[in-house]
Amino acid sequence: MTFSIVAHCPRTGQLGVAVSTAVPAVGSMCPYVKPGVGAVSTQSWVNPYLAIEALELMERGEPAAAALRAVLRGDESRDLRQVGLVDAQGRAAAWSGERCTDWFGHLVDDHFAVQGNMLVGDAIVSSMAAAYRASASHDLAERLLRALEAGQAAGGDKRGRQSASLTVFGEEAYASLDLRVDEHPDPVAELRRIHHVALRQLVPFVACMPRKKGAALAPDPEVMRMLLQPPPRRPGGSGQTP
C-alpha cells in the first residue's frame, strides 16, 4: 500500500526517504533516518520496530543487509512486511514478504533501494529507480522527489492517493528537510509545491540553525526580514509563480 525510496548521497553523506501511500500521514509511520547511520522505510503492514532496531544495529557497525536479516528473524509476521534500508556507507538492502499485497517488489542498487506494495504494477519501482539514477547531478532531496513523482506517474498505489513525505538528514541530529502531506487528493504533487516553498523559506532558516560543530550562527538578517513577512508575501508564497 506504499511506494518509497531510501537513499544515501555519496557526495554529501546525506540520508533520506521519500514515500507515498493511500492512507493518512505516511510520514509519521514509515520513514526513519538517523544521521551518519542509515535510512529506513518500513511498510506494508507496518512494524516500526524493524526500522528502529535496524538503525540501532547499523549504528553499532552492522551493514544494512545484516541488520535487515537480524530484525526480520525477530518478527513472526515478516511475510507481511516490506522494508528498504541503506546505511551511511551506501550499502542498501530490501525485503518484500511473500504475503504482501500484489503488486509488490523491490529493487536494490548502490546507495539506494526502491520498494512498493499494493501497486498497479512493477513499472512503479523500475520508473522510480530510473528517475533517481537519471538525476545524479541534483541534491538528494530533489532526486528523492523526482523518484516519487516517477512512481506516481507510473500508477502508484492501486487504491488511490492520500499522503506523502520527504525526509533528509545531513550531519546534524535534526532534519535538514522534513516535509509531509498528510491528507490530499494528489499528495505527491502537493509535496512538490511544498518543497518549492521550503527551498525559499525553510531551507534558508535551517541553514542558520546551531550546529554540533562550531559556534552557533546568528540568524541571517535577510532571512529574518523574509520570515517577518506574511506567508503570501514571501518568496514562493501562495499565488507566486514557481
N, C-alpha and C positions, 0 to 999 in steps of 0.2 A: 504493500500500500504506500510505497515510498520510493523515490529515486534520489540518489545522493552521490557526492564525490568527496573524498578526503584527499588531501594533498600536502606535500612539503615542497617549498621552494628552495632549491639548492643555492640560488644566488643570494637570498636574504635570510634564509633559515626560518622563514615564517611557516606556520602550520595553519590549516584551515579546513572547514567543512561547509558545503552548500547542499541544501536538502529541500525537497518539496513533497507534499502529500495531500491527500483528501481527508484529513482530519484537522481539527484546530491546533494551533500552537506547536507545530513540529519543532521549532527551535527550543522549546522547553523540555523536549523528551529525547531527541535523537543525537544531536551533536555534542561531543565532549572534546575539549582541547586543553592540553597542558603545555605551556611554553617550554621549549627545549626538550620536550619528552615525546609528544605524539598527538595525533588527532584521530578520533573515532566517530563513526556513525553507527549506532545500534538501532536496528529497525525490524520490520515485520512485526511479530507480536513481541513488543519491545521489552528487553531486560536491561535496564540501565546499569546494573552491576557488571555486565560484561564489559562495558566501556570503562567504568570506574576502576575495576580490578585490572583490566588490561593496561591502563595508564600507570597504575601502581607498579606493575611488573616491568613495563618499559622504563620507568624511572629508575628501577634497580639494575637496568642494563640488558634486559631481555629484548631481543629483536621482535618486530611486530608479529611474525609468523609464530614464534614460540609463545608469545604472550597470548595470542589468539587460541592456540591449541590448549593452553593451560586453563583459560577461563571457560572454554567450551566443555572441558571434562567435568566441570562442576555444575553444569546446567542440564538437568534431566530432560528439559524441553528444548534442547539445542536444535532439533529438527524443525522447530517453528521459527527459529531466529535467523536474522541476517545481520552481518557485521562487516564493516570495512574499516581498516585502520592503516596508519602509516606512522613510522617512528621518525625521530629527528635526524636520522641518517638517510632517510628516504626509502627505507625498506617497507614495502606495502604488503598487505595480506587481506583476504576476504573470506567469508563463509556464507553460504546460502543453504539453509537446511532443506531437506527434501520435502518437508511438509509446508514450506512457504506457499503462498497463493500464486498460481500462474498469472502472467508470465513472470518468472523470477530468474535472476542470474547475476553474475558479476564479471568484472574484467580488472585484472591487476597488472600494473606496469611499474617501471621505475618512478618513484616519488609520488605515485597516486594510485587510487583504486576507485572504481565506479561500481555501484550496486543498486539493484532495484527489485521490487516485487509488486505484485498486483498491477502489472503494467500491460499496455496494449500489445507489446511485443519486444523482441530483442533489439530492435533498432534504437531504442531509447539509450541503452547502455553504450552501444557502439558509437552513436552520434555524440554522446557526452565526451567519450574518450577522444574522439577525433577533434572536437572543438577545443578541448583542453590542450591537446598536442599542438594544434594549429596556432595557438595564441601565446607561444613561449616568450615573445618579446614584451608581454604585458605583465603587470604586477599580479600577485596571487589572487587578490580579491576579484579583479576583472576576469581572470582565467576561470575561476570557480563559477562566477556568474554566467559567463558565456557557455560553460558546460551545462549549467542548469537550464539555460534558455534553449540549448540544443535538445536536451531531453524533453522539455515541454513541447517544442516544435515537432518532435518525432512522435508525440502522442501522450507521453506521461502516464499518470495514474489512470487506469481504465474506468474508475468510478467518477472522475472529475477532478476539480481543483479546489483547494481551500487555504493552505498555508505554505510558507516558505521561509527559509532563513539563510543567512550568510555570516559566518564567524571566522575571523582571522586573528591569530596571536603572533606577536613578534617576540622580543626578548623580555618584555615586561609581564608581570603577573596579571595585569588587566588586558582585556582585548584591545587591539588596535581598531577593530571594526566588529560590531555585533549587531546585525540588522535583522528584524523579524517582521513578517506579515502573518498575523495570527488568524484572520478570517476575512477572505476576499475572493471574489469570483475569478480573478486572474492573478494569483499571488506572485508568480514569477515576474510578470510584467510590472506589478506594483513594487516588487523588490528592486527592480532596475530603476524605477522612478526614485525610490527612497535612497538608493545608492548614489544617484545623481545629486540629490540634496546633501547627503552625508559628505560627499567629496568636497563640497564648498563650505559647509557649515560645521560638521562634526570633526572631520579629519584634521582641519587646522587647529581646532580646540584640543584634540587629543595630543597633537604634536607638542603642545605647550605644557602638558601634564608632567608631574615629577617622575623621575626615572630612578631605577635601582642604582645605577652607576652615575656618579657625578652629582653636582648640585642641582637642586630643583630650579626649573626655569621659571622666569616671570612670564605671565601671560603677555602675548604679543598685543601691542596697542591696537593694531588693525583688526585682530580677531576680536578683541574686547568691543571695539566700536561696532563691528558687524553683528555680534550677538546681542548687543543692546537694542538693535532694531527689531521691530515686529517681524515675525517669520516671513510674511509675504514680501517684505522689502529687502530681504537678504538675498545674496547670490543663490540661484537655484530655487528660490521661493515659489510658491503657488502662482501660477499664471505666467511664469517666466519661461522663455524658450530654453530647452535643454542644450 
